[in-house]
Structure formats: structure tokens, C-alpha cells
Amino acid sequence: MDSFDFIIVGGGSAGCVLADKLSADGQFQVCLIEAGPKDSSPFIHVPLGTIELMRSSKYNWLYDTAPEATQNQRQIFNPRGKTLGGSSSVNAMLYVRGQKEDYDAWRDMGNEGWGYDDVLPYFKATQHQERGADDYHGIDGPLNVAESRCKLPVFDKFISSAANAGYPINNDFNGASQEGVGYYQVTQKDGERCSAAKAFLTPNLDRPNLTVLTEAMVEKVLFEEKIAVGVRIKHKQKWKEIVAHKEVILSAGAFNSPQLLMLSGVGPKAELEKHNIPVVHELAGVGQNLQDHVDIIVLNEYQETDGIAFRPVAMAKLAPSILKYFTKREGVLTSAAAEAGGFIKTDSTLERPDIQLHFMPFAMDDHGRNLTMLCRYGVAMHVCLLRPKSRGQVTLFGNAPHLHPKIELNMLSDKDDQALMVEGVRRVREIFAQHPLAGELGNEIYPGVSATTDEDILAFLRERANTIYHPVGTCKMGSDEMAVVDKDLKVHGLKSLRVIDASIMPTLISGNTNAPTIMIAAKVADSILAQHQ
């Protein structure tokens, strides 16, 4: 078919939800277009396979930023999923929604209908909570939310040490309060990854009104005057144009949605003219307002052998656990690699947490790509700043669709961000100094015992900080001069075009962004159906 009612660009978390909901009653012809291949790799479905997916060019875009002036001219690695399910097929599977105040802030910016009380029903409706239903959780949705099936003893040691440092234990980071430490719940079902594709798309692939194209690159959105009428794609080495009778929906993520808008002639005029792209519609905010969770790892030697390491004793201990996966879907292969963690305050007088922790039972370095480090016994703690003030941008390297977007995070450019991250490192050191971890840790590898002053730690941050893969904001929702979409996620000044993904978040939520992105798609799908029915 060359024409559909709805064309969805991007088969990630938002795109899979939209494909499900818009095709559900059979009334509309829906086409979902994904640049990557089908989600057939076992590394996607076996949870611990996420380590391998960090280096897979087949299933991961493997983006790097431009050299970052605030980070000693380093290029910061930004993995993004390139397959059905998008980043939900390569992420660590943690189910986190953020804080009530995050969504109330969106509402208070003028985005009516986006307060916490408005979005909570969609979190509940998209979820199947294995613990059962309550005021915060639902049981009738496609996205399975489960307890981790891999709880190594070292995770409990971290939780006990954090409690001894004065932090409360929290059994549900998505309940009445986010604050505290404990185990994350994961988007898994029966010990396998439950990606957005597995939850919302795979069960519906036999619908006659749903077409899914993989390994198809959308090169531009087609316009007649100010109306989006379709897309031009490259598929199987051929170019073709596909018509959308009702809407084109961009769900390509915080890097690729603004890139595609600009390649299509929608964006800042100076940027488009710089690359000889004819201006269809000037929209200054496209690609601006980029936010991500800046992250640093505090890494210590570990003197026990009950963690994960490519060492004879550790592998011998883990062997029975590995075998459990093939018989019971249990054991270390079900690990999300960061089952334990929490949300803490850098200052006890704060009203809500400003730092997130992800605890890892191995010597984590360079996004898990440093195999030499994995041969050591170690424990690693990610320190993540929840609401950074620093802002970056996404622009273009050129007008060719195959080029990567130009990503400039500008992270830690704000002095408040710097101070909070320094304090976050100190808080982790306090936790690691508590029993029982204190008696089992060796030397600190990063930042290292010589990093004692704020200036030392800040220098370490500039040398080794990264993100934790939660980019948002580049097509932000709002009504100000830098907003790209309105509260219904329609692109300002254009017709029949929406952006529905994490790029619409005006501010970054306080936690992992996969569950909020699914919520956003489910919520706006109802608006689309209401409009066209």
C-alpha cells in the first residue's frame, strides 16, 4: 500500500503504543515505519544481553555528541535503540515514572491536562503490575511490570549500607513516595524483556489494517502548503512516497524527531539555510531545550566473589544461575544489571529527591564496553542528577538523511548542576563507608582516593561524566515562542503533523523516561481517536 490514514515514524516506545491504539478497532489503516531491523536478536529478549547491545551497530544507533566544551572536548556516548521497541529493546528495563511534581509543573507551564492526576490513569492503563492493583497501579495493561528474578547478595548489602547511612527503605518508587532505596521493578515477563514492541506491537502484527515496515529510513515529511501529507522513505534500496490521509506522527525520539523536522524544512531558519534546506515553516524551538540526566560512576574494588566478573571463581558460582535461565527463566541472565538503587536528597531539607542511584554488581566502565574492567571484582554506583538546569541542542551536520544528528549536551554547564553532582559523589562515598559494604570494599577506583576536594571531584566529573540515556525536550510542549507542539502534541503552525515521544517533555522528569514515554503516547492516542471519530 502507498497510502494510509496514519503514518507513524519510529517504532520505539511511543510508536509501538500508537500503532496498537490507532489500529485497535480496525477503522483506520496504520503504517509504522522503523529504520532498524526486527527485534529478533536473543540479546534483546535475554535481559542481561543489554550489555552486548551497548556495542551493537545493528540494533543501536551508537550516537556520539559533538566535542563537548564543558567536558574537556570529549564526545559523549549516547546509545539509542534501532529496532522495533526502540530504546525499550536495549535499555535496563527499570520501570520508573518520576515524581508527582514533575507533571504538575508541566500543567503549571500552561499545558492543561498534563498534571499528575491527569497522567496517572494512563500509567495504570498501560501497565500490568504483577503485585496487583492499587491506587497507583493497574493490572489490565500490556506492559508487564515484575520483580527482578536476579537478586544477588551484594544488592542486599548495598540496601543495608544505604539504610545505615540514614536513607529510608522504599518498596515502591512509583507509589505514594519516591524517596528511599530498594529494588527497582522491571519491564519483564516470565524472565524475559517486555519491551514496548513485545507488549504493544507483537501481539497485534496480524491486524489487516496495521502495516509495519522495518529497515526503512524516512528521509523527509512531505507537505502541501502547511499540511503534512506523507513521507518519503528509502526501503530495500528504493525510494518511494507514502501518503497519509489523516496525520503524520513523528515518534523518532529526542534526537531524530527534531532532525527529521529540520530535514523536512521545519525548524530554526538560520539552521535550515545553513544546510541549503528550503524553509517550509520557521519554528525556532526545534532541536533546542535538550536535557538529559548527567551521570557519573563511583567505582570500588570488591573483595568478595558474589558479584559479576569474568573471573574463574565468580563464573563458577554463577554457572548454576546461568543454567537456571534455560530451565526456569531465573538467575543472572534475567538481570537488568541495576536492580537496586533509589532516590535520595543531597540536602535533608529538600522537599523531594534530587539524585537517583543505580547500583551495579560489577566493575562498570565506559557503558559496559570496557571488557578489561569487567575482569575485575568491583561494584559501581551511578550518581544521576534528576533535574539538571543545563541545556543543550540538536542540530544538523548536513542535509543528508543518513547523517547522524549533531548532538550538543552542554552538560554540567550550570554551576548548580556541578555542585549537586559533587555532593552526590560524596553521598555515595558515605553509603560505601557503612556496614556491610564497608568491610568488603577495597580501593576506590573512580574518582580515586586522591580526589578529596570539591575541585578534585569536579575535575573528575569533567573527565568522566556521561548521561544515563534519557534525552528529552527538543520538540517541547507549550505555547511560548520556543515551544514546538501544543498540549495535543500538534506541531505549531502546521496541520496533520504531531510529535509524540520524549522530545515533547518541556522539562525532564525525575527518573527513567521509558514509562513516561509510553504514557504520553497512550494519552495522546485517545485525543487522536476522539478527533477523527
ROPA-269397 format. One line per field, with one value per residue (C-alpha): residue in three letters; chain; z, y negated, x negated. Coordinates in Angstrom, 1 decimal. Layout:
<recs>
aa = (ALA|...);
ch = (A|...);
Z = (Z|...);
Y = (Y|...);
X = (X|...);
</recs>
This chain:
<recs>
aa = (MET|ASP|SER|PHE|ASP|PHE|ILE|ILE|VAL|GLY|GLY|GLY|SER|ALA|GLY|CYS|VAL|LEU|ALA|ASP|LYS|LEU|SER|ALA|ASP|GLY|GLN|PHE|GLN|VAL|CYS|LEU|ILE|GLU|ALA|GLY|PRO|LYS|ASP|SER|SER|PRO|PHE|ILE|HIS|VAL|PRO|LEU|GLY|THR|ILE|GLU|LEU|MET|ARG|SER|SER|LYS|TYR|ASN|TRP|LEU|TYR|ASP|THR|ALA|PRO|GLU|ALA|THR|GLN|ASN|GLN|ARG|GLN|ILE|PHE|ASN|PRO|ARG|GLY|LYS|THR|LEU|GLY|GLY|SER|SER|SER|VAL|ASN|ALA|MET|LEU|TYR|VAL|ARG|GLY|GLN|LYS|GLU|ASP|TYR|ASP|ALA|TRP|ARG|ASP|MET|GLY|ASN|GLU|GLY|TRP|GLY|TYR|ASP|ASP|VAL|LEU|PRO|TYR|PHE|LYS|ALA|THR|GLN|HIS|GLN|GLU|ARG|GLY|ALA|ASP|ASP|TYR|HIS|GLY|ILE|ASP|GLY|PRO|LEU|ASN|VAL|ALA|GLU|SER|ARG|CYS|LYS|LEU|PRO|VAL|PHE|ASP|LYS|PHE|ILE|SER|SER|ALA|ALA|ASN|ALA|GLY|TYR|PRO|ILE|ASN|ASN|ASP|PHE|ASN|GLY|ALA|SER|GLN|GLU|GLY|VAL|GLY|TYR|TYR|GLN|VAL|THR|GLN|LYS|ASP|GLY|GLU|ARG|CYS|SER|ALA|ALA|LYS|ALA|PHE|LEU|THR|PRO|ASN|LEU|ASP|ARG|PRO|ASN|LEU|THR|VAL|LEU|THR|GLU|ALA|MET|VAL|GLU|LYS|VAL|LEU|PHE|GLU|GLU|LYS|ILE|ALA|VAL|GLY|VAL|ARG|ILE|LYS|HIS|LYS|GLN|LYS|TRP|LYS|GLU|ILE|VAL|ALA|HIS|LYS|GLU|VAL|ILE|LEU|SER|ALA|GLY|ALA|PHE|ASN|SER|PRO|GLN|LEU|LEU|MET|LEU|SER|GLY|VAL|GLY|PRO|LYS|ALA|GLU|LEU|GLU|LYS|HIS|ASN|ILE|PRO|VAL|VAL|HIS|GLU|LEU|ALA|GLY|VAL|GLY|GLN|ASN|LEU|GLN|ASP|HIS|VAL|ASP|ILE|ILE|VAL|LEU|ASN|GLU|TYR|GLN|GLU|THR|ASP|GLY|ILE|ALA|PHE|ARG|PRO|VAL|ALA|MET|ALA|LYS|LEU|ALA|PRO|SER|ILE|LEU|LYS|TYR|PHE|THR|LYS|ARG|GLU|GLY|VAL|LEU|THR|SER|ALA|ALA|ALA|GLU|ALA|GLY|GLY|PHE|ILE|LYS|THR|ASP|SER|THR|LEU|GLU|ARG|PRO|ASP|ILE|GLN|LEU|HIS|PHE|MET|PRO|PHE|ALA|MET|ASP|ASP|HIS|GLY|ARG|ASN|LEU|THR|MET|LEU|CYS|ARG|TYR|GLY|VAL|ALA|MET|HIS|VAL|CYS|LEU|LEU|ARG|PRO|LYS|SER|ARG|GLY|GLN|VAL|THR|LEU|PHE|GLY|ASN|ALA|PRO|HIS|LEU|HIS|PRO|LYS|ILE|GLU|LEU|ASN|MET|LEU|SER|ASP|LYS|ASP|ASP|GLN|ALA|LEU|MET|VAL|GLU|GLY|VAL|ARG|ARG|VAL|ARG|GLU|ILE|PHE|ALA|GLN|HIS|PRO|LEU|ALA|GLY|GLU|LEU|GLY|ASN|GLU|ILE|TYR|PRO|GLY|VAL|SER|ALA|THR|THR|ASP|GLU|ASP|ILE|LEU|ALA|PHE|LEU|ARG|GLU|ARG|ALA|ASN|THR|ILE|TYR|HIS|PRO|VAL|GLY|THR|CYS|LYS|MET|GLY|SER|ASP|GLU|MET|ALA|VAL|VAL|ASP|LYS|ASP|LEU|LYS|VAL|HIS|GLY|LEU|LYS|SER|LEU|ARG|VAL|ILE|ASP|ALA|SER|ILE|MET|PRO|THR|LEU|ILE|SER|GLY|ASN|THR|ASN|ALA|PRO|THR|ILE|MET|ILE|ALA|ALA|LYS|VAL|ALA|ASP|SER|ILE|LEU|ALA|GLN|HIS|GLN);
ch = (A|A|A|A|A|A|A|A|A|A|A|A|A|A|A|A|A|A|A|A|A|A|A|A|A|A|A|A|A|A|A|A|A|A|A|A|A|A|A|A|A|A|A|A|A|A|A|A|A|A|A|A|A|A|A|A|A|A|A|A|A|A|A|A|A|A|A|A|A|A|A|A|A|A|A|A|A|A|A|A|A|A|A|A|A|A|A|A|A|A|A|A|A|A|A|A|A|A|A|A|A|A|A|A|A|A|A|A|A|A|A|A|A|A|A|A|A|A|A|A|A|A|A|A|A|A|A|A|A|A|A|A|A|A|A|A|A|A|A|A|A|A|A|A|A|A|A|A|A|A|A|A|A|A|A|A|A|A|A|A|A|A|A|A|A|A|A|A|A|A|A|A|A|A|A|A|A|A|A|A|A|A|A|A|A|A|A|A|A|A|A|A|A|A|A|A|A|A|A|A|A|A|A|A|A|A|A|A|A|A|A|A|A|A|A|A|A|A|A|A|A|A|A|A|A|A|A|A|A|A|A|A|A|A|A|A|A|A|A|A|A|A|A|A|A|A|A|A|A|A|A|A|A|A|A|A|A|A|A|A|A|A|A|A|A|A|A|A|A|A|A|A|A|A|A|A|A|A|A|A|A|A|A|A|A|A|A|A|A|A|A|A|A|A|A|A|A|A|A|A|A|A|A|A|A|A|A|A|A|A|A|A|A|A|A|A|A|A|A|A|A|A|A|A|A|A|A|A|A|A|A|A|A|A|A|A|A|A|A|A|A|A|A|A|A|A|A|A|A|A|A|A|A|A|A|A|A|A|A|A|A|A|A|A|A|A|A|A|A|A|A|A|A|A|A|A|A|A|A|A|A|A|A|A|A|A|A|A|A|A|A|A|A|A|A|A|A|A|A|A|A|A|A|A|A|A|A|A|A|A|A|A|A|A|A|A|A|A|A|A|A|A|A|A|A|A|A|A|A|A|A|A|A|A|A|A|A|A|A|A|A|A|A|A|A|A|A|A|A|A|A|A|A|A|A|A|A|A|A|A|A|A|A|A|A|A|A|A|A|A|A|A|A|A|A|A|A|A|A|A|A|A|A|A|A|A|A|A|A|A|A|A|A|A|A|A|A|A|A|A|A|A|A|A|A|A|A|A|A|A|A|A|A|A|A|A|A|A|A|A|A|A|A|A|A|A|A|A|A|A|A|A|A);
Z = (0.0|-0.7|1.4|4.9|7.4|9.9|9.3|12.5|12.1|14.6|16.1|19.6|22.9|21.7|18.2|19.3|21.6|18.9|16.4|18.8|19.8|16.4|14.7|17.5|16.2|12.6|11.4|10.3|8.1|10.1|8.9|11.4|9.9|11.7|10.5|12.3|11.9|13.6|17.3|16.7|18.4|21.6|23.2|23.1|24.9|27.3|29.9|30.6|26.8|27.2|27.9|24.4|22.9|24.1|21.2|18.5|15.5|14.1|17.0|18.4|16.7|18.8|18.7|20.0|20.7|19.1|21.2|24.5|25.6|29.2|29.2|28.1|24.5|25.0|22.8|25.0|24.0|23.5|22.8|21.3|20.2|16.4|16.2|17.0|20.5|20.1|23.3|25.3|23.5|24.6|28.0|31.6|31.8|35.0|35.5|36.9|36.4|38.1|40.7|41.0|41.0|37.5|35.8|37.9|36.7|33.1|33.8|35.6|32.5|30.7|29.4|30.5|31.0|31.9|35.7|37.7|38.3|34.5|33.6|36.4|34.8|31.7|33.7|35.3|32.0|30.1|33.0|34.3|37.8|39.0|42.6|41.9|41.5|43.9|43.8|41.8|39.8|37.2|36.1|32.7|30.5|28.1|29.7|32.3|35.5|37.6|40.4|39.4|39.3|40.0|43.5|44.2|47.8|47.0|46.2|49.7|51.1|49.3|50.5|54.1|53.8|52.5|55.3|57.8|56.2|57.1|53.9|54.1|52.6|49.8|48.3|45.5|43.8|41.8|44.8|47.4|47.8|45.5|48.2|49.5|48.5|47.5|44.4|41.2|39.4|35.8|32.5|32.2|31.8|32.7|33.0|29.5|28.4|28.0|25.5|24.1|20.9|22.9|24.9|22.3|18.8|18.5|19.7|17.0|13.9|12.3|12.2|8.5|9.0|10.5|8.3|9.8|7.7|9.2|7.8|6.2|6.5|6.5|4.7|5.0|5.7|2.6|2.7|0.6|1.8|5.6|5.7|6.2|3.5|3.8|3.9|1.6|2.5|1.4|1.7|0.2|-1.8|-3.4|-2.8|-2.5|-1.2|1.2|1.6|5.0|4.7|8.3|10.1|10.1|13.6|14.4|17.2|16.4|19.8|21.2|18.7|15.5|15.6|15.6|13.0|10.7|11.2|10.1|7.1|6.1|6.3|9.7|12.3|13.0|9.8|10.1|10.7|7.6|5.4|6.6|5.1|2.0|3.1|1.8|4.7|4.9|8.3|10.6|14.2|16.4|19.2|17.0|18.4|21.3|25.1|25.1|28.6|29.9|33.2|33.8|35.4|37.0|38.3|41.7|41.3|44.0|44.2|45.7|47.9|47.7|44.8|44.8|42.2|38.4|36.9|34.2|36.8|37.4|40.9|40.1|36.9|38.7|41.3|38.5|36.3|38.1|38.0|34.2|33.7|35.6|32.8|30.3|32.6|34.8|33.3|36.5|37.5|36.5|32.8|33.9|35.5|34.5|35.8|38.0|40.1|43.2|43.7|44.8|45.1|47.7|48.7|48.6|51.4|54.0|54.0|50.3|49.7|47.3|46.0|43.5|42.9|41.6|42.3|40.2|41.9|39.8|41.0|38.7|37.7|35.3|33.0|29.6|29.4|30.0|26.9|28.8|28.9|30.8|33.7|33.7|34.5|38.0|41.0|41.7|42.5|40.7|41.7|39.1|40.5|38.4|38.7|38.4|37.4|35.7|34.7|31.8|28.3|25.0|21.4|18.4|15.0|11.7|10.3|6.8|4.8|4.0|5.9|6.6|8.7|12.4|14.2|15.7|19.5|21.9|25.5|27.2|30.4|33.7|32.2|35.1|38.3|40.4|38.4|39.2|42.9|43.2|41.4|43.6|46.6|45.0|44.8|48.5|49.4|47.7|49.5|52.7|51.8|50.8|54.2|56.0|57.1|55.5|52.3|54.2|55.3|51.8|49.6|48.5|47.0|45.2|41.5|40.5|41.4|43.5|47.0|45.8|44.8|48.1|47.4|45.5|42.8|42.6|42.2|39.6|37.6|37.7|36.5|33.5|32.6|33.0|33.4|30.9|30.6|31.6|28.3|29.0|26.3|26.2|25.4|21.8|20.5|23.7|24.5|25.3|24.0|24.3|21.4|21.8|22.0|19.1|19.9|21.7|24.5|22.0|20.6|17.2|15.7|15.9|12.6|10.7|10.1|10.2|11.9|15.5|17.5|20.1|22.1|24.9|22.9|23.8|27.6|28.5|31.5|32.3|34.7|37.9|36.8|33.8|30.8|29.2|31.2|30.8|27.1|26.9|29.0|26.6|23.6|25.2|26.4|23.0|21.1|22.8|21.7|18.1|18.1|19.5|16.9|13.9|15.1);
Y = (0.0|-3.5|-5.4|-5.1|-7.1|-7.4|-7.2|-6.7|-7.4|-5.4|-2.0|-2.8|-3.0|-5.7|-4.3|-0.8|-2.2|-4.4|-1.6|0.6|-2.0|-3.6|-0.2|1.5|1.1|1.7|-1.6|-3.2|-2.0|-2.5|-2.3|-2.1|-2.8|-1.8|-2.5|0.5|4.3|6.5|7.2|10.8|10.9|13.1|10.3|8.2|10.8|12.2|9.3|9.3|9.1|5.3|5.3|6.7|4.2|1.3|2.1|3.4|1.2|3.3|2.6|-0.6|-4.0|-4.4|-8.2|-10.3|-14.0|-16.7|-17.5|-19.0|-22.2|-21.6|-18.1|-18.7|-18.3|-14.7|-13.1|-11.6|-8.3|-8.2|-4.8|-4.7|-1.6|-0.9|1.8|2.5|1.3|-1.3|-2.0|0.1|3.1|2.1|0.4|1.7|2.3|0.3|-0.8|-4.4|-7.2|-10.2|-12.4|-13.9|-17.4|-16.8|-16.5|-19.2|-21.5|-20.7|-21.7|-24.8|-25.9|-26.1|-22.5|-21.8|-18.1|-17.1|-17.2|-14.1|-13.4|-13.6|-11.2|-8.6|-6.9|-6.3|-4.9|-2.5|-1.6|-0.7|1.5|5.0|4.8|8.3|7.3|6.4|3.3|0.4|-3.4|-3.7|-0.5|1.2|4.9|4.7|3.1|4.8|3.7|6.3|4.9|7.5|8.1|8.8|12.5|11.8|10.5|11.2|10.9|7.8|5.9|6.5|5.4|2.1|1.6|2.3|-0.1|-2.8|-2.3|-2.5|-5.8|-7.1|-6.6|-5.0|-1.7|-2.0|1.0|-1.0|-4.0|-4.6|-4.7|-7.4|-8.5|-8.1|-8.7|-5.9|-2.9|0.6|2.8|1.4|3.2|4.2|4.4|8.2|11.1|14.6|13.6|12.1|8.4|6.9|4.1|1.8|3.9|7.2|5.5|3.4|4.4|8.1|9.4|7.2|7.9|9.9|7.0|6.4|2.7|2.5|2.4|2.5|1.6|2.3|1.2|-1.8|-5.2|-8.2|-10.9|-13.8|-14.7|-15.8|-19.0|-20.7|-24.3|-23.9|-20.4|-17.2|-14.8|-11.9|-10.9|-9.9|-6.8|-4.6|-0.9|2.0|-0.4|-2.0|-5.4|-5.9|-8.3|-7.2|-9.3|-10.0|-10.8|-12.0|-12.5|-12.0|-11.3|-11.6|-9.2|-9.0|-10.3|-13.3|-13.2|-12.0|-13.8|-17.3|-16.1|-14.9|-18.1|-20.1|-17.9|-18.5|-22.2|-22.8|-24.5|-27.5|-29.4|-30.0|-26.3|-25.3|-27.9|-26.9|-23.4|-24.6|-23.2|-25.1|-26.5|-25.1|-26.6|-28.5|-27.2|-28.4|-25.7|-22.6|-20.9|-23.3|-22.7|-19.4|-17.9|-14.6|-13.2|-13.8|-10.7|-9.7|-6.3|-5.8|-2.6|-0.5|2.7|5.6|8.2|10.8|13.1|13.0|10.3|10.5|10.7|12.6|14.4|18.2|18.2|15.8|17.6|21.0|19.5|18.0|21.1|22.7|19.4|19.2|22.7|21.7|19.3|22.1|24.2|21.7|18.2|17.3|16.4|13.9|13.8|12.2|9.3|5.8|5.0|2.3|3.9|2.0|-1.8|-4.6|-8.3|-10.4|-14.1|-15.9|-18.1|-16.7|-20.0|-19.4|-18.6|-15.8|-13.7|-15.3|-12.4|-8.9|-5.9|-2.8|-0.1|2.4|5.6|5.4|3.1|0.9|-1.4|-3.0|-1.9|1.7|1.7|1.9|5.7|5.4|3.7|6.5|8.9|7.3|7.7|4.4|2.6|-0.6|-3.2|-5.6|-9.0|-10.7|-14.3|-14.3|-17.8|-19.4|-23.1|-22.7|-22.8|-21.6|-21.3|-19.1|-20.5|-19.1|-18.0|-18.3|-17.9|-14.2|-11.9|-9.2|-11.6|-11.4|-14.4|-16.9|-16.5|-19.0|-18.2|-21.1|-19.1|-20.5|-24.0|-25.2|-25.7|-24.4|-21.1|-20.9|-21.5|-18.9|-16.2|-16.8|-16.4|-13.2|-11.7|-12.5|-10.8|-7.6|-7.6|-7.8|-4.8|-2.8|-3.6|-1.8|1.8|4.3|2.9|1.1|4.3|5.8|3.0|2.4|-0.8|-3.3|-3.1|-6.2|-9.1|-7.6|-8.4|-11.4|-13.2|-14.9|-18.5|-19.8|-20.9|-17.4|-15.9|-18.5|-17.8|-14.1|-14.9|-16.9|-14.0|-11.1|-12.2|-10.8|-10.7|-7.8|-7.9|-9.9|-12.7|-14.9|-18.3|-19.0|-19.4|-20.7|-21.1|-24.6|-27.9|-30.1|-31.2|-28.1|-25.5|-23.1|-21.4|-22.3|-20.3|-17.9|-17.5|-19.1|-21.0|-24.7|-26.4|-23.1|-20.8|-17.0|-16.7|-15.7|-14.8|-12.1|-10.9|-12.0|-15.1|-16.8|-16.9|-20.6|-19.5|-16.3|-14.0|-12.8|-9.3|-6.9|-8.0|-4.8|-4.5|-8.2|-8.0|-5.1|-7.1|-10.1|-8.0|-6.3|-9.6|-11.4|-8.4|-8.9|-12.5|-11.4|-8.9|-11.3|-13.9|-11.5|-9.5);
X = (0.0|-1.1|1.5|2.7|4.8|1.9|-1.9|-4.0|-7.7|-9.7|-8.9|-10.1|-8.2|-5.8|-5.4|-4.5|-1.8|-0.4|-0.4|1.6|4.2|4.8|5.3|7.2|10.8|9.9|11.4|8.0|5.2|2.0|-1.7|-4.5|-8.0|-11.2|-14.7|-16.2|-15.6|-13.0|-13.6|-14.7|-18.1|-18.3|-20.3|-17.2|-15.0|-17.5|-17.7|-21.5|-22.0|-21.7|-25.5|-26.1|-23.6|-25.7|-28.1|-25.8|-25.6|-22.8|-20.4|-21.8|-22.4|-25.6|-25.5|-28.3|-27.9|-30.0|-33.1|-31.7|-33.3|-32.1|-33.6|-37.2|-36.2|-35.1|-32.5|-29.8|-28.3|-24.5|-23.2|-19.6|-17.6|-17.5|-14.9|-11.3|-10.7|-13.4|-15.3|-12.9|-14.6|-18.1|-17.6|-18.0|-14.2|-13.7|-10.0|-10.1|-7.6|-9.1|-7.6|-4.1|-5.7|-7.2|-3.8|-2.2|-5.0|-4.1|-0.5|-1.5|-3.5|-0.2|0.1|3.6|4.4|0.8|0.8|0.1|3.8|4.3|1.5|1.8|4.7|2.6|-0.3|2.2|3.9|0.8|-0.6|-0.1|-1.5|-2.3|-1.9|1.8|3.8|4.0|4.3|1.1|1.0|3.1|3.3|5.1|2.4|-0.1|-3.3|-4.3|-5.9|-7.6|-10.1|-13.6|-14.4|-18.1|-18.7|-22.4|-23.5|-25.5|-22.3|-21.0|-24.4|-24.0|-20.4|-21.5|-24.5|-22.3|-19.8|-22.7|-23.6|-20.2|-18.2|-14.7|-13.8|-11.3|-9.4|-7.7|-9.4|-6.1|-3.8|-3.0|-6.6|-9.6|-12.2|-14.4|-16.4|-15.5|-14.8|-13.6|-10.8|-11.5|-9.6|-10.0|-7.6|-8.5|-12.1|-12.3|-12.4|-9.0|-9.8|-7.2|-7.3|-6.7|-3.9|-2.0|-3.1|-4.0|-0.5|1.1|-1.0|1.7|4.2|5.0|5.1|1.6|-1.5|-5.0|-8.0|-11.5|-14.8|-13.0|-14.6|-12.2|-14.1|-11.6|-8.0|-6.0|-4.0|-1.3|-1.5|-1.4|0.3|-1.7|-0.5|-3.0|-6.7|-9.4|-11.3|-14.2|-13.3|-15.1|-17.3|-14.3|-12.7|-9.0|-6.4|-3.7|-0.5|1.1|4.8|5.2|1.9|-1.9|-3.2|-6.9|-7.9|-11.6|-12.9|-14.6|-17.4|-15.8|-12.4|-13.9|-16.4|-13.6|-11.7|-14.7|-15.4|-11.8|-12.2|-10.7|-12.9|-15.2|-15.6|-19.3|-20.0|-17.9|-19.5|-23.0|-22.4|-20.5|-17.2|-14.1|-12.1|-8.6|-7.9|-10.1|-10.0|-12.8|-12.4|-13.1|-16.1|-16.5|-15.9|-17.8|-18.0|-19.5|-20.4|-24.1|-25.6|-28.9|-30.1|-31.7|-33.6|-35.2|-37.1|-35.1|-36.8|-34.1|-33.3|-29.5|-29.2|-29.6|-33.1|-34.9|-36.9|-37.1|-35.6|-32.8|-31.9|-31.9|-29.5|-27.3|-27.2|-24.2|-22.4|-23.1|-21.7|-18.5|-17.6|-17.2|-15.0|-13.1|-13.9|-15.6|-19.1|-21.7|-20.7|-17.5|-19.5|-18.8|-22.3|-21.0|-18.2|-19.0|-19.2|-17.0|-16.2|-17.9|-18.3|-21.7|-20.2|-17.8|-15.8|-14.7|-11.1|-11.9|-14.9|-17.3|-19.6|-19.0|-21.2|-21.7|-23.9|-25.7|-27.4|-30.4|-33.2|-31.3|-33.2|-32.6|-29.0|-30.0|-32.1|-35.4|-35.8|-39.1|-37.4|-34.8|-37.6|-38.0|-35.8|-34.0|-30.8|-29.7|-27.2|-25.7|-25.0|-22.3|-21.2|-17.4|-16.5|-19.5|-19.5|-22.0|-20.5|-21.9|-20.7|-20.2|-21.2|-22.4|-25.8|-24.3|-21.1|-21.7|-19.2|-21.8|-24.0|-23.7|-22.2|-24.6|-24.1|-25.5|-24.5|-26.3|-26.0|-27.3|-27.5|-25.3|-27.2|-24.2|-24.4|-28.1|-27.6|-24.9|-26.9|-29.9|-27.6|-26.1|-29.5|-30.1|-26.8|-27.7|-31.1|-29.1|-27.0|-30.0|-31.6|-28.7|-28.3|-28.1|-29.7|-32.5|-34.1|-34.1|-35.2|-38.8|-40.3|-38.2|-39.0|-37.0|-37.2|-40.1|-41.3|-43.3|-40.0|-39.2|-38.2|-35.2|-37.6|-39.1|-35.7|-34.6|-37.7|-36.8|-33.3|-34.6|-36.8|-34.4|-30.8|-28.3|-24.5|-22.2|-20.4|-17.3|-17.3|-14.1|-12.8|-13.9|-10.3|-8.9|-5.2|-3.9|-2.7|-5.8|-8.0|-10.3|-7.5|-7.3|-4.0|-0.8|0.8|2.3|-1.2|-0.3|-3.2|-2.6|-1.7|-1.3|1.6|1.8|-1.6|-2.3|-5.4|-4.7|-7.8|-10.1|-11.1|-7.9|-8.7|-9.2|-11.3|-13.0|-11.1|-12.8|-13.6|-13.9|-11.9|-10.6|-7.4|-6.6|-7.1|-4.6|-2.2|-2.5|-1.7|1.3|2.7|2.5|3.7|7.0|7.1|6.3|9.1|11.5|10.7|11.0|14.0);
</recs>
